[in-house]
Structures are given as C-alpha cells and as structure tokens.
Amino acid sequence: MKKQTAMNRDWIATARTLSEALPYLKRYEGAIVVVKFGGHAMGDSEAMETFARDIVLMRQVGVNPVIVHGGGPMINELLDKLDVKSEFVRGKRVTDEKTMEVVEMVLSGQVNKRIVQALNDQGGKAVGLSGKDANLMTCVQTDPDLGLVGTPDEIDTSILHSLFRSSIIPVIAPIGMGHEGETFNINGDTAAGAIAAALKADRLLLLTDVSGVKNQDGDVLTSLSSQQIRDMIEDGTIAGGMIPKTETALDAIEGGVRAVVILDGRAPNAVLLELFTEHGAGSLIRKA
C-alpha cells in the first residue's frame, strides 16, 4: 500500500511538472537552438546518454537542435600516442599539416560519430557533418603564427535547413575549408557562435564545466546584458577561460542570435531545464 502511495505521489509530481512545462514546450516549437557540446559531459558515458536523450526530446517537441562539438582531450590523447610533437605560440597550439590530419580524424571521425550514435540510440535521427560538408563553413586563417587555425568567414546554412525539414539533428565537427582548399581547425565555441548567427538562432547554449558567469562574490548571474558582459571583462570580473566564451556570446548576439546561455553541461538535464522551466539554468545573455 505504501509503495502504491509513493508511486501515486511520483505520478502526480510528474504530471504537475509536465503541466508546468507545457507553455514552454510550445514556446520553442519551430525554434532553432544551437548547442556547443564539450567538456566533462563528452567523456562520461552516462552524461553523454543523458545529453542525447534531452536533445532527442527537444526534437520531438518541435525544436530544431544543432550540435557543434569540441574534442580537445581526445585530440591530445591521440597526438601523444602517435608521438606528434606540438609547438605553442602565446600558449596556443600551432596546427601544422600533420597535426591537422589528427585533428580531423578525431573530430570528424571518433568524436562526431560517437555523438551521432548516442542520439540515434535514444530514438533520434542524427547525421554527422564537418564544416567542409556542403561548404557549410568557409574560413580565413586566424593567425599565420598558429598555422591551420581558421575563423569562419562564410556560412552556408542550406544543408542545415534541409535537415530540419526532415527532422534530422545535425552534429557538426568544427573543421572548415579555406578559400584555397585548405583544411582549418576551428575553435568549437567560435564555430557554434558563427553557425548560430548565420541561422539567426533563438538560442545558443554553451555547455561548460562551470555553472555560469559569476560576479566578484562568486555568485552566478542568471541574466546579463551585452554591456554588462563588456564591463565585467574590462574590470577583470570575467577572466581566464570565461573571456573567450563571453566574447563568443557577444559576437553571436551581434550577429542576430536572440540570446546566449552559458551553463554547466555536467548538471543533469541542463539543456531541458534552461529551455523548458521558468527559472532556466546558467547565465542568459541578451543584447539589452
């Protein structure tokens, strides 16, 4: 009897949660949401499964998700195994032709297909791409000192809209093609921001290993304007690895993305909590 009572309570709680979420589910119907997937969640099988289930649910309720992923730790691991030595300029790895071969192999192969399989295992229909496919991302060289590192210059989203019409989830490796046929490695956040801007996405979600943008007291700020972000970078409140993420957010918003959220990808159901609950998750950044 006690077990049945507990089950009834669980069912009622679930029903209430679904009822509360319903307006939010409808609000995002037809929306484009770009998700940068990386960090701890990529290396943890359980976290990967949870992430994939959440993305498939998004697609089932009418959202058009686009996944852009990183893979730095996997690249480093294979470079070490192959004894490929790296040079660094101002703390950044120089990507020569030999390194680029490894980067493309890991990102477009191992990592990309693992995410695609995880999504398909959860009942979704996912297709893996790199920025080279269908001229999705054409790049210019970011800095000659860094070698084959690129910055997206032109984005052709036609392949993505074709996949949306077929309810297929695109999973994109941040590899691009140069105007002279070169292959470029692109920072994952940069690639996600450029794609989100080209799509005029409703949301860009940057999954990290921190809970969001914090003030000087260490408290997570749940809502910020672009100007607040600029002020916090200038006064040093935003520092270290959070600077490039917030700069990506600013560029995406200037490019037409409605809002960017920096959130903790390690938290269970972080993506769903952000989109489909009133309180959201992480730090939401808007233009004004």
VMD Tcl script that draws the C-alpha trace (Angstrom):
set ca {
  {0.00 0.00 0.00}
  {2.87 2.35 0.94}
  {4.62 1.55 -2.35}
  {1.42 2.33 -4.29}
  {1.01 5.64 -2.42}
  {4.60 6.60 -3.24}
  {4.02 5.73 -6.91}
  {0.91 7.92 -6.93}
  {2.86 10.83 -5.45}
  {5.57 10.38 -8.09}
  {2.97 10.30 -10.87}
  {1.27 13.45 -9.53}
  {4.64 15.25 -9.29}
  {5.48 14.23 -12.84}
  {2.09 15.34 -14.13}
  {2.46 18.71 -12.43}
  {5.95 19.12 -13.90}
  {4.68 18.32 -17.40}
  {1.74 20.67 -16.96}
  {4.05 23.48 -15.87}
  {6.42 22.78 -18.76}
  {3.70 22.72 -21.44}
  {3.68 26.50 -22.17}
  {7.47 26.43 -22.50}
  {7.37 23.41 -24.82}
  {5.01 25.26 -27.13}
  {7.02 28.48 -26.89}
  {10.04 26.87 -28.56}
  {8.14 24.98 -31.25}
  {9.93 25.62 -34.55}
  {12.84 27.42 -32.83}
  {16.47 26.80 -33.78}
  {18.73 26.05 -30.82}
  {22.48 25.63 -31.35}
  {24.24 23.67 -28.61}
  {28.02 23.69 -28.14}
  {28.78 20.32 -26.54}
  {32.09 19.78 -24.82}
  {33.85 19.45 -21.51}
  {33.28 16.73 -18.92}
  {29.99 15.51 -20.39}
  {31.70 14.35 -23.60}
  {33.97 11.94 -21.75}
  {31.35 10.41 -19.48}
  {29.11 7.69 -20.94}
  {26.20 8.35 -18.59}
  {26.36 12.11 -19.19}
  {26.51 11.50 -22.95}
  {23.41 9.30 -22.77}
  {21.50 11.91 -20.74}
  {22.54 14.68 -23.13}
  {21.44 12.63 -26.15}
  {18.07 11.85 -24.57}
  {17.48 15.55 -23.86}
  {18.35 16.59 -27.41}
  {16.06 13.94 -28.91}
  {13.22 15.15 -26.67}
  {13.83 18.69 -27.92}
  {13.45 17.47 -31.49}
  {10.29 15.53 -30.60}
  {8.57 18.66 -29.25}
  {9.35 20.65 -32.39}
  {12.68 22.33 -31.60}
  {15.39 22.25 -34.29}
  {18.61 21.46 -32.39}
  {22.06 21.79 -33.94}
  {25.00 20.23 -32.09}
  {28.51 21.64 -32.52}
  {31.16 19.74 -30.57}
  {34.75 20.00 -29.46}
  {37.20 17.23 -28.64}
  {40.44 18.72 -27.33}
  {41.27 15.97 -24.79}
  {40.77 13.23 -27.41}
  {43.00 15.13 -29.86}
  {45.72 15.48 -27.22}
  {45.49 11.77 -26.39}
  {45.96 10.66 -30.00}
  {48.76 13.16 -30.64}
  {50.60 11.70 -27.65}
  {50.03 8.13 -28.85}
  {51.34 8.99 -32.32}
  {54.25 10.93 -30.78}
  {53.32 14.04 -32.76}
  {55.12 16.95 -31.11}
  {53.37 20.29 -30.87}
  {54.71 23.82 -30.81}
  {52.95 26.57 -28.89}
  {52.74 30.29 -29.61}
  {51.47 32.51 -26.79}
  {50.06 29.42 -25.10}
  {48.14 28.22 -28.17}
  {48.94 25.07 -30.14}
  {50.30 25.54 -33.65}
  {48.32 23.36 -36.07}
  {50.65 22.15 -38.81}
  {49.62 19.70 -41.56}
  {50.48 16.61 -39.52}
  {48.55 17.87 -36.51}
  {45.64 18.85 -38.74}
  {45.36 15.27 -40.02}
  {44.99 14.04 -36.43}
  {42.53 16.81 -35.52}
  {40.29 15.98 -38.48}
  {40.50 12.25 -37.81}
  {39.42 12.67 -34.19}
  {36.77 15.38 -34.60}
  {35.11 14.27 -37.85}
  {35.55 10.58 -37.06}
  {35.76 9.33 -33.49}
  {34.02 12.14 -31.61}
  {31.42 13.08 -34.19}
  {30.23 9.53 -34.78}
  {30.07 8.79 -31.05}
  {27.62 11.67 -30.58}
  {25.61 10.66 -33.65}
  {25.32 7.10 -32.35}
  {24.25 8.31 -28.89}
  {21.44 10.39 -30.42}
  {20.31 7.57 -32.68}
  {20.37 5.12 -29.75}
  {17.85 7.41 -27.99}
  {15.43 7.26 -30.91}
  {16.59 10.34 -32.78}
  {17.76 10.73 -36.38}
  {21.18 12.35 -36.38}
  {23.68 12.99 -39.16}
  {27.35 13.86 -38.67}
  {28.93 16.69 -40.66}
  {32.02 18.80 -40.62}
  {32.21 22.40 -41.74}
  {33.71 21.14 -45.01}
  {30.50 19.32 -45.99}
  {28.26 21.23 -48.43}
  {30.50 24.30 -47.94}
  {28.98 24.77 -44.50}
  {31.95 26.76 -43.10}
  {34.48 28.56 -45.28}
  {37.33 30.05 -43.27}
  {40.18 32.52 -43.31}
  {43.39 31.87 -41.41}
  {43.10 33.22 -37.87}
  {46.80 33.91 -37.28}
  {49.72 32.82 -39.52}
  {51.74 32.02 -36.39}
  {49.15 29.39 -35.40}
  {49.17 27.58 -38.74}
  {45.98 25.86 -39.89}
  {43.63 27.51 -37.41}
  {40.66 29.18 -39.05}
  {37.93 31.71 -38.37}
  {34.59 31.21 -40.18}
  {34.24 33.75 -42.98}
  {31.20 32.40 -44.85}
  {28.44 30.10 -43.57}
  {26.11 28.28 -45.94}
  {23.18 27.03 -43.86}
  {21.21 25.44 -46.72}
  {22.22 21.90 -45.72}
  {21.04 22.54 -42.16}
  {17.61 23.79 -43.27}
  {17.27 20.68 -45.46}
  {17.97 18.51 -42.41}
  {15.46 20.46 -40.28}
  {12.74 19.74 -42.84}
  {13.46 16.02 -42.45}
  {13.52 16.18 -38.62}
  {17.21 15.24 -38.65}
  {19.60 16.50 -35.97}
  {22.87 17.89 -37.42}
  {26.04 17.11 -35.45}
  {28.89 19.33 -36.63}
  {32.65 18.91 -36.18}
  {34.46 22.29 -36.14}
  {36.57 21.72 -39.23}
  {36.36 24.20 -42.11}
  {37.63 24.71 -45.63}
  {39.75 27.67 -46.72}
  {39.18 29.71 -49.87}
  {42.21 27.99 -51.42}
  {41.10 24.49 -50.43}
  {43.00 24.32 -47.12}
  {41.58 22.43 -44.15}
  {41.30 24.52 -40.97}
  {40.77 23.66 -37.33}
  {38.18 25.98 -35.73}
  {37.64 26.65 -32.05}
  {34.40 24.86 -31.12}
  {32.82 27.86 -29.40}
  {33.71 30.09 -32.35}
  {32.18 27.62 -34.81}
  {28.99 27.31 -32.73}
  {28.64 31.08 -32.48}
  {29.14 31.61 -36.21}
  {26.61 28.91 -37.12}
  {24.07 30.25 -34.60}
  {24.43 33.76 -36.01}
  {24.05 32.56 -39.61}
  {20.88 30.67 -38.62}
  {19.56 33.63 -36.58}
  {19.06 31.04 -33.85}
  {16.67 31.61 -30.98}
  {19.26 30.29 -28.52}
  {22.96 29.43 -28.43}
  {23.73 27.17 -25.46}
  {27.41 26.98 -24.50}
  {27.87 23.94 -22.24}
  {30.87 24.30 -19.95}
  {32.30 22.82 -16.76}
  {31.22 25.82 -14.67}
  {27.76 26.92 -13.57}
  {27.75 30.23 -15.45}
  {29.10 33.78 -15.36}
  {29.93 34.82 -11.79}
  {30.18 38.21 -10.10}
  {33.06 39.27 -7.84}
  {31.44 37.45 -4.90}
  {31.37 34.20 -6.83}
  {27.59 34.17 -7.33}
  {26.20 33.03 -10.68}
  {24.41 35.82 -12.53}
  {21.30 34.44 -14.18}
  {20.63 37.35 -16.55}
  {23.05 39.83 -18.15}
  {23.10 42.35 -20.97}
  {25.84 42.60 -23.58}
  {27.01 45.84 -21.98}
  {27.28 44.21 -18.55}
  {29.47 41.50 -20.08}
  {31.75 44.12 -21.65}
  {32.01 45.99 -18.34}
  {32.85 42.78 -16.45}
  {35.58 41.87 -18.93}
  {37.03 45.38 -18.67}
  {37.10 45.42 -14.85}
  {38.50 41.89 -14.62}
  {35.44 40.20 -13.09}
  {35.30 37.96 -16.15}
  {38.75 36.46 -16.65}
  {40.62 33.41 -17.93}
  {38.69 30.84 -19.95}
  {35.40 32.67 -19.46}
  {36.59 35.59 -21.63}
  {36.51 33.73 -24.99}
  {33.13 32.19 -24.14}
  {31.54 35.54 -23.32}
  {33.17 37.12 -26.38}
  {31.62 34.33 -28.48}
  {28.27 35.18 -26.86}
  {28.66 38.89 -27.73}
  {29.58 38.12 -31.35}
  {26.62 35.74 -31.71}
  {24.16 38.29 -30.32}
  {25.54 41.00 -32.61}
  {25.10 38.53 -35.48}
  {21.39 38.05 -34.77}
  {21.11 35.32 -32.12}
  {18.25 36.16 -29.77}
  {20.05 35.06 -26.58}
  {23.07 33.05 -25.44}
  {23.22 30.90 -22.32}
  {26.42 29.75 -20.62}
  {25.56 26.77 -18.43}
  {27.02 23.75 -16.68}
  {26.93 20.76 -19.03}
  {27.67 18.42 -16.10}
  {24.28 19.17 -14.50}
  {21.65 16.53 -15.36}
  {19.12 17.76 -17.94}
  {20.77 21.20 -18.07}
  {19.54 21.85 -21.62}
  {15.94 20.96 -20.81}
  {15.98 22.98 -17.58}
  {17.17 26.03 -19.50}
  {14.56 25.83 -22.24}
  {11.54 24.36 -20.53}
  {11.44 25.77 -16.99}
  {10.69 29.24 -15.70}
  {13.94 29.55 -13.71}
  {16.21 28.25 -16.51}
  {19.84 27.30 -15.89}
  {23.14 29.15 -16.08}
  {23.66 32.73 -17.28}
  {21.43 34.15 -20.01}
  {22.92 36.98 -22.07}
  {20.83 39.29 -24.24}
  {21.64 42.40 -26.24}
  {19.78 44.71 -23.88}
}
mol new
graphics top color blue
foreach p $ca { graphics top sphere $p radius 0.5 }
foreach p [lrange $ca 0 end-1] q [lrange $ca 1 end] { graphics top cylinder $p $q radius 0.2 }
display resetview
